[in-house]
Amino acid sequence: MSNLIERKSADSTAESRVYSKITRRLIPFLILCYFFAYLDRVNVGFAKLHMQDALSFSDTVYGLGAGIFFIGYFLFEMPSNLLMQKFGPRFWIARIMVTWAVLSAGMMFVTTPTQFYVVRFLLGVAEAGFFPGIVFYLTLWFPSWRSARTLGLFILVTPLSTIIGSPLSGLILKMFEGVGSLHNWQWLFLVEAIPSFVLAFVVLRYLDNDVKSAKWLTDAEKQVVVDDLAKDAANRARANKGKVDSSLKGMLKNGYVWLLALVFFSFNIGYYGINFWLPSIIKSSGVNDDFYIGLLAALPYVFGAAFMVWNSRHSDLKQERRWHIAIPALIGCIGLTLSAYCSGSTFWMMAWICVAMSGTLALIPTYISLPGALLSGTAAAAGIAFVNSIGNLAGFFGPTVLGWLKDTTGRTDVGLYILAGFLLLCVPLILTLPARLANPKKMTVEPEYSDAQPDAAHHINAASRR
């Protein structure tokens, strides 16, 4: 018995070293890529500070243009993820990055509302599939019981993009005012698009399509991942009582996938409403310096990043998902409600927005791990994209509703109350998902141990026979 315990302990340590190696190789680079994707997506919030006056756009026009990005995203996200399976993650991720960089830079040429709508729509089409593609890509490397902490590290880029990107965007606006024949908001779109274009070519050289093609892993290290992914598939089959349909049709018939899509839709109405309007909300509270607006806009994401890391790690530690989503959603609702109530005070408004962002950001990695844990094969690729596309469709409604209410009432607090209500809706919805499906079970299928230590070649041959 003592030998068996020692063997399990040694295997656990070796397994951890393998996943640490994979994490160091993949996550920092993917964070860098998504950093610029997210920056190109939301820098329109900072461009608005000057673009709106220069082009005489109303708040309704801005809100519609900011949100229409997600219509293109919604329509093309699932096809994009299915095409990633056909062409391979490395090529498809690079293709996405090139097209979004070109279109993001093209925002500098916009002069009319129609042009604004068209370019934002095309930017959504171009970026469609990037985030769910990365999520699916990571399921090829990490089993579900490691997914929340891994996704937590990757999705940490969301607050980091704002923590770094907000002051950076404010600084670009300040430094490039009056430079050449371009407005500062035009320089903003151009300067922030260049890194995405360059990184696309690095992707082609750096990323591997899957574990088997990774030359930087030994055969024995690859086998650790192959065995864990096989164990994960067996766990999933048991949780679903052997009824795991990996087809696209099976995904669409899965009621829990539709439930997850509805949860993400409700969440994103609140999240993107805050995201696109935060610089303007801060400016309306009396702060006029672009750089200071950028610093203040970054502050809620600092708190959100810390809570996100803690919540995702704690979720994996407890092997629990539902309450690690429901409680942060409730915190986000409370924070957003009180920020609207305190909109007359910059200090208290920002304090409660920090609370709201802590809750909303914290639930993302834990939630995003669920579709991949419920599905497999083509259904996993399509399901992750489907849930994300439906959820991101809310990115159209959140900013649009806030813009319309701002023009109609002259206030933003009414819109913030509505956004808070959608965050609250997430709580009962996510608790509807059965715990047996939501919570990963690492040791449902026990590994077999023998006195003889099999060599790496035997492992690889056994894997190929399976």
C-alpha positions as CSV (number, residue, x, y, z in Angstrom):
1,M,0.0,0.0,0.0
2,S,2.8,2.4,0.9
3,N,4.5,1.7,-2.5
4,L,1.2,2.5,-4.3
5,I,0.8,5.8,-2.4
6,E,4.4,6.7,-3.2
7,R,3.9,5.8,-6.8
8,K,0.8,8.0,-7.0
9,S,2.6,10.9,-5.4
10,A,5.5,10.6,-7.8
11,D,3.2,10.4,-10.8
12,S,1.2,13.4,-9.5
13,T,4.5,15.5,-9.2
14,A,5.6,14.4,-12.7
15,E,2.2,15.2,-14.1
16,S,2.3,18.7,-12.6
17,R,5.7,19.3,-14.2
18,V,4.3,18.4,-17.6
19,Y,1.4,20.8,-17.3
20,S,3.6,23.5,-15.9
21,K,5.9,23.1,-19.0
22,I,2.9,23.3,-21.3
23,T,1.5,26.4,-19.4
24,R,4.8,28.2,-19.7
25,R,5.0,27.5,-23.4
26,L,1.5,28.4,-24.4
27,I,-0.3,30.7,-22.0
28,P,2.1,33.8,-22.0
29,F,2.1,33.9,-25.8
30,L,-1.7,33.4,-26.1
31,I,-2.2,36.1,-23.5
32,L,0.0,38.4,-25.7
33,C,-2.1,37.7,-28.8
34,Y,-5.4,38.1,-27.0
35,F,-4.2,41.3,-25.3
36,F,-4.0,43.1,-28.7
37,A,-7.3,41.4,-29.9
38,Y,-9.1,42.8,-26.9
39,L,-7.4,46.2,-27.2
40,D,-8.5,46.5,-30.9
41,R,-12.0,45.5,-29.9
42,V,-12.6,48.0,-27.1
43,N,-10.3,51.0,-28.0
44,V,-13.4,52.5,-29.7
45,G,-14.5,53.4,-26.1
46,F,-11.5,55.8,-25.8
47,A,-11.6,56.9,-29.4
48,K,-15.2,58.1,-28.6
49,L,-13.8,60.8,-26.3
50,H,-12.7,62.8,-29.4
51,M,-14.1,60.8,-32.4
52,Q,-17.7,61.5,-31.5
53,D,-17.3,65.3,-31.5
54,A,-15.1,65.3,-34.6
55,L,-17.6,63.3,-36.6
56,S,-20.8,64.6,-34.9
57,F,-22.0,61.2,-33.8
58,S,-24.8,61.0,-31.3
59,D,-24.7,58.6,-28.3
60,T,-27.1,56.4,-30.1
61,V,-24.9,56.2,-33.2
62,Y,-21.9,55.4,-31.0
63,G,-23.7,52.7,-29.0
64,L,-25.0,51.0,-32.1
65,G,-21.6,51.1,-33.8
66,A,-19.9,49.8,-30.7
67,G,-22.4,47.0,-30.4
68,I,-22.8,46.0,-34.1
69,F,-19.3,44.4,-33.8
70,F,-21.1,41.5,-32.0
71,I,-23.6,40.9,-34.8
72,G,-20.7,40.0,-37.1
73,Y,-19.1,38.1,-34.3
74,F,-22.3,36.2,-33.7
75,L,-22.9,35.2,-37.3
76,F,-19.4,33.9,-38.0
77,E,-18.2,32.5,-34.7
78,M,-19.4,28.9,-35.1
79,P,-18.3,28.6,-38.8
80,S,-14.9,30.0,-37.8
81,N,-14.4,27.4,-35.1
82,L,-15.4,24.6,-37.4
83,L,-13.0,25.9,-40.0
84,M,-10.3,25.9,-37.3
85,Q,-10.8,22.2,-37.1
86,K,-10.3,21.9,-40.8
87,F,-7.3,24.2,-41.3
88,G,-5.6,23.7,-37.9
89,P,-5.4,26.2,-35.0
90,R,-2.0,27.6,-36.0
91,F,-3.0,28.8,-39.5
92,W,-6.5,29.9,-38.5
93,I,-5.4,31.9,-35.5
94,A,-2.9,33.7,-37.7
95,R,-5.5,34.4,-40.4
96,I,-7.9,35.9,-37.8
97,M,-5.2,38.2,-36.4
98,V,-4.2,39.6,-39.8
99,T,-7.7,40.4,-40.9
100,W,-8.7,42.1,-37.6
101,A,-5.5,44.1,-37.6
102,V,-6.2,45.5,-41.0
103,L,-9.8,46.3,-40.2
104,S,-9.0,47.9,-36.8
105,A,-6.5,50.2,-38.5
106,G,-9.2,50.9,-41.2
107,M,-11.3,52.6,-38.4
108,M,-9.1,55.7,-38.9
109,F,-10.8,56.3,-42.2
110,V,-14.4,56.3,-40.9
111,T,-16.2,59.6,-41.5
112,T,-20.0,58.7,-41.5
113,P,-22.2,56.6,-39.3
114,T,-22.7,54.1,-42.1
115,Q,-19.0,53.6,-42.5
116,F,-18.7,53.3,-38.7
117,Y,-21.3,50.5,-38.7
118,V,-19.8,48.6,-41.6
119,V,-16.2,48.6,-40.4
120,R,-17.3,47.6,-36.8
121,F,-19.4,44.8,-38.3
122,L,-16.6,43.5,-40.4
123,L,-14.2,43.7,-37.5
124,G,-16.6,41.4,-35.6
125,V,-16.6,39.0,-38.6
126,A,-12.8,39.1,-38.7
127,E,-12.3,38.4,-35.0
128,A,-15.1,35.8,-34.8
129,G,-13.7,32.5,-33.6
130,F,-10.6,33.8,-32.0
131,F,-11.6,33.5,-28.3
132,P,-13.6,30.3,-28.5
133,G,-10.9,28.9,-30.8
134,I,-8.3,29.5,-28.1
135,V,-10.6,27.9,-25.5
136,F,-11.1,24.9,-27.7
137,Y,-7.4,24.8,-28.5
138,L,-6.6,24.6,-24.7
139,T,-9.0,21.6,-24.4
140,L,-6.6,19.7,-26.6
141,W,-3.8,20.3,-24.0
142,F,-5.5,20.3,-20.6
143,P,-8.1,18.0,-19.0
144,S,-11.3,19.5,-17.5
145,W,-10.0,19.3,-13.9
146,R,-7.2,21.7,-14.8
147,S,-9.3,23.9,-17.1
148,A,-10.5,26.6,-14.7
149,R,-7.1,27.6,-13.5
150,T,-5.6,27.4,-17.0
151,L,-8.5,29.5,-18.5
152,G,-8.1,31.8,-15.5
153,L,-4.5,32.5,-16.5
154,F,-5.5,33.0,-20.1
155,I,-8.6,35.1,-19.5
156,L,-6.5,37.2,-17.1
157,V,-5.6,39.0,-20.3
158,T,-9.1,40.6,-20.2
159,P,-8.4,42.8,-17.2
160,L,-4.7,43.1,-18.2
161,S,-5.8,44.6,-21.6
162,T,-7.6,47.3,-19.7
163,I,-5.1,47.8,-16.9
164,I,-2.4,48.4,-19.4
165,G,-4.5,49.4,-22.4
166,S,-6.6,52.1,-20.8
167,P,-3.6,54.3,-19.7
168,L,-1.9,53.4,-23.0
169,S,-4.9,54.5,-25.0
170,G,-5.2,57.7,-23.0
171,L,-1.5,58.4,-23.5
172,I,-1.7,57.9,-27.2
173,L,-4.6,60.3,-27.4
174,K,-2.7,62.9,-25.4
175,M,0.7,62.5,-27.2
176,F,-0.7,62.3,-30.8
177,E,-3.0,65.3,-30.6
178,G,-2.0,67.6,-33.6
179,V,0.6,65.2,-34.9
180,G,0.7,65.2,-38.7
181,S,-2.6,65.5,-40.6
182,L,-4.4,62.9,-38.5
183,H,-6.6,63.3,-35.4
184,N,-5.4,61.6,-32.2
185,W,-8.2,59.1,-32.3
186,Q,-7.1,58.1,-35.8
187,W,-3.6,57.5,-34.5
188,L,-5.1,55.4,-31.7
189,F,-6.6,52.9,-34.2
190,L,-3.4,52.8,-36.3
191,V,-0.8,52.4,-33.6
192,E,-2.8,49.7,-31.7
193,A,-3.4,47.6,-34.8
194,I,0.3,47.2,-35.8
195,P,1.3,44.6,-33.1
196,S,-1.6,42.3,-34.0
197,F,-0.4,42.2,-37.6
198,V,3.1,41.4,-36.7
199,L,2.2,38.7,-34.1
200,A,0.1,36.9,-36.7
201,F,3.3,35.8,-38.5
202,V,4.9,34.8,-35.2
203,V,1.9,32.5,-34.5
204,L,2.8,30.5,-37.7
205,R,6.3,29.7,-36.3
206,Y,5.5,29.4,-32.6
207,L,2.3,27.4,-32.1
208,D,1.7,23.7,-32.5
209,N,-1.6,22.3,-33.6
210,D,-1.8,19.7,-30.8
211,V,0.2,17.7,-28.3
212,K,1.4,15.1,-30.9
213,S,3.0,17.8,-33.0
214,A,4.8,19.5,-30.1
215,K,8.5,18.8,-30.6
216,W,9.3,20.5,-27.3
217,L,7.6,17.7,-25.3
218,T,9.2,14.2,-24.9
219,D,7.2,11.1,-25.8
220,A,6.6,10.4,-22.1
221,E,5.3,13.9,-21.5
222,K,3.0,13.6,-24.4
223,Q,1.7,10.4,-23.0
224,V,0.8,12.0,-19.7
225,V,-1.5,14.4,-21.6
226,V,-3.0,11.7,-23.9
227,D,-3.8,9.5,-20.8
228,D,-5.4,12.4,-19.0
229,L,-7.5,13.5,-22.0
230,A,-8.7,9.9,-22.4
231,K,-9.6,9.7,-18.7
232,D,-11.5,13.0,-19.1
233,A,-13.5,11.6,-22.0
234,A,-14.4,8.6,-19.9
235,N,-15.5,10.8,-17.0
236,R,-17.7,12.8,-19.3
237,A,-19.3,9.7,-20.7
238,R,-20.1,8.5,-17.1
239,A,-21.5,11.9,-16.1
240,N,-23.8,11.8,-19.1
241,K,-24.6,8.1,-18.5
242,G,-22.8,7.1,-21.6
243,K,-24.9,9.4,-23.8
244,V,-22.2,11.7,-25.3
245,D,-23.0,12.8,-28.8
246,S,-19.9,14.4,-30.3
247,S,-21.7,15.5,-33.5
248,L,-22.9,19.1,-34.4
249,K,-26.5,17.9,-34.3
250,G,-26.0,16.4,-30.9
251,M,-24.7,19.7,-29.6
252,L,-27.7,21.6,-30.9
253,K,-30.0,19.1,-29.2
254,N,-28.3,19.4,-25.9
255,G,-30.5,21.6,-23.7
256,Y,-27.7,22.4,-21.3
257,V,-25.7,24.1,-24.1
258,W,-28.7,26.4,-24.7
259,L,-28.8,27.1,-20.9
260,L,-25.1,28.0,-20.8
261,A,-25.7,30.3,-23.8
262,L,-28.5,32.1,-22.0
263,V,-26.3,32.5,-18.9
264,F,-23.5,34.0,-21.0
265,F,-26.0,36.3,-22.8
266,S,-27.3,37.7,-19.5
267,F,-23.8,38.1,-18.1
268,N,-22.4,39.9,-21.2
269,I,-25.2,42.5,-21.3
270,G,-23.9,43.8,-18.0
271,Y,-20.2,43.3,-18.7
272,Y,-20.0,44.9,-22.2
273,G,-22.3,47.7,-21.1
274,I,-19.7,48.7,-18.5
275,N,-16.8,48.0,-20.8
276,F,-17.7,50.3,-23.7
277,W,-19.1,53.1,-21.6
278,L,-16.7,53.3,-18.7
279,P,-14.4,56.1,-20.1
280,S,-17.5,58.2,-20.9
281,I,-19.0,57.5,-17.5
282,I,-15.8,58.7,-15.8
283,K,-15.6,61.8,-18.0
284,S,-19.2,62.7,-17.1
285,S,-18.3,62.6,-13.4
286,G,-16.0,65.5,-13.9
287,V,-12.6,64.0,-15.0
288,N,-11.4,65.6,-18.3
289,D,-7.8,64.7,-18.8
290,D,-7.5,61.7,-21.2
291,F,-4.6,60.1,-19.4
292,Y,-6.3,60.3,-16.0
293,I,-9.5,58.8,-17.5
294,G,-7.3,56.0,-18.7
295,L,-5.8,55.4,-15.2
296,L,-9.2,55.4,-13.5
297,A,-10.7,53.1,-16.2
298,A,-7.9,50.6,-15.4
299,L,-8.5,50.5,-11.7
300,P,-11.6,48.2,-11.6
301,Y,-9.8,45.7,-13.7
302,V,-7.0,45.5,-11.2
303,F,-9.4,44.3,-8.6
304,G,-11.2,42.1,-11.1
305,A,-7.9,40.4,-12.1
306,A,-7.1,39.5,-8.5
307,F,-10.5,38.1,-7.8
308,M,-10.5,36.2,-11.1
309,V,-7.3,34.4,-10.3
310,W,-8.5,33.5,-6.8
311,N,-11.9,32.4,-7.9
312,S,-10.7,30.1,-10.7
313,R,-8.0,28.5,-8.5
314,H,-10.5,28.0,-5.7
315,S,-13.0,26.4,-8.1
316,D,-10.4,23.9,-9.2
317,L,-9.4,23.3,-5.6
318,K,-13.0,22.5,-4.6
319,Q,-13.8,20.9,-7.9
320,E,-17.0,23.0,-7.9
321,R,-18.3,25.3,-10.7
322,R,-21.9,26.5,-10.2
323,W,-21.5,28.6,-6.9
324,H,-18.2,29.9,-8.2
325,I,-20.2,31.5,-11.0
326,A,-23.4,32.4,-9.1
327,I,-21.8,34.3,-6.2
328,P,-19.5,36.5,-8.4
329,A,-22.6,37.3,-10.6
330,L,-24.5,38.4,-7.5
331,I,-21.5,40.6,-6.4
332,G,-21.4,42.1,-9.9
333,C,-25.1,43.0,-9.7
334,I,-24.8,44.6,-6.3
335,G,-21.7,46.6,-7.4
336,L,-23.3,47.8,-10.6
337,T,-26.5,48.8,-8.8
338,L,-24.7,50.9,-6.2
339,S,-22.4,52.5,-8.8
340,A,-25.5,53.8,-10.5
341,Y,-26.9,55.0,-7.2
342,C,-23.7,56.9,-6.4
343,S,-23.2,58.3,-10.0
344,G,-22.9,61.8,-8.6
345,S,-19.7,61.0,-6.7
346,T,-16.6,60.0,-8.7
347,F,-15.0,58.3,-5.7
348,W,-18.0,56.2,-4.7
349,M,-19.1,55.5,-8.3
350,M,-15.5,54.1,-9.0
351,A,-15.5,52.2,-5.7
352,W,-18.7,50.3,-6.6
353,I,-17.6,49.8,-10.2
354,C,-14.5,48.1,-8.8
355,V,-16.8,45.8,-6.9
356,A,-18.9,45.1,-9.9
357,M,-15.9,44.4,-12.1
358,S,-14.5,42.0,-9.5
359,G,-17.6,39.9,-9.6
360,T,-18.2,40.0,-13.4
361,L,-14.6,39.2,-14.3
362,A,-14.2,36.5,-11.6
363,L,-16.8,34.2,-13.1
364,I,-15.5,34.1,-16.7
365,P,-12.8,31.4,-16.6
366,T,-14.9,29.1,-14.4
367,Y,-17.9,29.5,-16.7
368,I,-15.9,29.2,-19.9
369,S,-14.7,25.8,-18.8
370,L,-18.2,24.3,-18.8
371,P,-19.0,23.8,-22.5
372,G,-15.7,21.9,-23.1
373,A,-16.4,19.7,-20.1
374,L,-19.9,18.9,-21.3
375,L,-19.0,18.1,-24.9
376,S,-16.4,16.3,-27.0
377,G,-15.1,16.3,-30.6
378,T,-16.8,18.4,-33.2
379,A,-19.6,19.2,-30.6
380,A,-17.0,20.7,-28.3
381,A,-15.6,23.0,-31.0
382,A,-19.1,24.0,-32.2
383,G,-20.5,24.2,-28.7
384,I,-17.8,26.5,-27.3
385,A,-18.3,28.8,-30.3
386,F,-22.1,28.6,-30.1
387,V,-22.2,29.5,-26.4
388,N,-19.7,32.3,-26.9
389,S,-21.5,33.7,-30.0
390,I,-24.9,33.8,-28.3
391,G,-23.3,35.3,-25.2
392,N,-21.4,37.9,-27.2
393,L,-24.6,38.9,-29.1
394,A,-25.4,40.6,-25.8
395,G,-22.5,42.9,-26.6
396,F,-24.7,44.4,-29.2
397,F,-27.6,45.1,-26.8
398,G,-25.6,46.4,-23.8
399,P,-23.9,49.3,-25.4
400,T,-26.8,50.1,-27.7
401,V,-29.3,50.2,-24.8
402,L,-27.0,52.5,-22.8
403,G,-26.5,54.8,-25.8
404,W,-30.3,55.1,-26.5
405,L,-31.1,55.7,-22.8
406,K,-28.3,58.3,-22.5
407,D,-29.8,60.2,-25.5
408,T,-33.4,59.8,-24.3
409,T,-32.9,60.6,-20.6
410,G,-29.6,62.4,-20.5
411,R,-28.5,59.9,-17.7
412,T,-26.6,56.6,-17.6
413,D,-27.8,55.4,-14.2
414,V,-31.1,54.0,-15.6
415,G,-29.2,51.8,-18.1
416,L,-26.8,50.6,-15.3
417,Y,-29.8,49.4,-13.2
418,I,-31.0,47.4,-16.2
419,L,-27.5,45.9,-16.8
420,A,-27.4,44.9,-13.1
421,G,-30.7,43.1,-13.5
422,F,-29.3,40.9,-16.2
423,L,-26.3,40.0,-14.0
424,L,-28.8,39.0,-11.3
425,L,-30.6,36.7,-13.8
426,C,-27.4,34.7,-14.1
427,V,-27.7,33.3,-10.6
428,P,-30.8,31.2,-10.8
429,L,-29.9,30.2,-14.4
430,I,-26.5,28.7,-13.6
431,L,-27.9,26.9,-10.5
432,T,-30.3,25.1,-12.9
433,L,-27.3,23.2,-14.3
434,P,-27.0,19.8,-12.5
435,A,-23.9,19.6,-10.3
436,R,-23.0,16.2,-11.7
437,L,-22.4,17.8,-15.1
438,A,-20.9,21.1,-13.9
439,N,-18.3,19.8,-11.4
440,P,-15.3,17.9,-12.8
441,K,-14.3,14.6,-11.3
442,K,-10.7,13.8,-11.8
443,M,-10.5,10.4,-10.2
444,T,-13.8,8.9,-11.5
445,V,-11.6,6.6,-13.6
446,E,-8.6,5.3,-11.6
447,P,-5.3,4.8,-13.4
448,E,-3.8,1.4,-13.2
449,Y,-0.4,0.9,-11.5
450,S,2.0,-2.0,-11.8
451,D,5.3,-2.8,-10.3
452,A,7.0,-2.5,-13.7
453,Q,7.5,1.0,-15.0
454,P,6.5,1.1,-18.7
455,D,8.8,2.9,-21.0
456,A,7.8,5.9,-23.2
457,A,7.8,3.9,-26.4
458,H,5.3,1.4,-24.9
459,H,3.0,4.3,-23.9
460,I,3.1,5.9,-27.4
461,N,2.4,2.6,-29.1
462,A,-0.5,1.8,-26.8
463,A,-1.9,5.3,-27.5
464,S,-1.7,4.8,-31.2
465,R,-3.5,1.4,-30.9
466,R,-6.3,3.1,-29.0
